[in-house]
């Protein structure tokens, strides 16, 4: 079986301006605030992107994002996002391996992945130990 890499991290926030300011001042990260249509998500760049591929210039580096904490206990903890070639197949493997699909960020509790424009298909799941993790089938790149 092909190994699927971790490609993104996510951490919760209570105040998106405060968290963006903290990581910019502490580590030089650049934040881009998304609107309500994207769940007030904050995309953070932790390294330089290759202009052609839109991926980090240095191999092994990843970018991330911040999401708003809610009453849902799963929203209180960081997670990682794993890239997959076939999200439907990966969803089936997660279920067969003892995991539970949690839904996308925009469709919690469903078994349909979110289609994030320009990014790809996203699904959140709980692993066998109850950790919240994400999976992403990246959108095709126009190079």
HULIN-V440035 format. One line per field, one symbol per residue. ss: DSSP state (H for helix, E for strand, L for the rest). A space follows every 50 residues. Layout:
# HULIN-V440035
ss: ???
This chain:
# HULIN-V440035
ss: LLLLLEEEEEEEELLHHHHHHHHHHHHLLEEEELLHHHLLLEEEELLLEL LLLLLELLLLLLEEEEEELLLLHHHHLLEEEEELLLHHHHHHHHHHLLLE EEELLLLELLLLLEEELLLEEEEEEELLLLLEEEEEEELLLLL
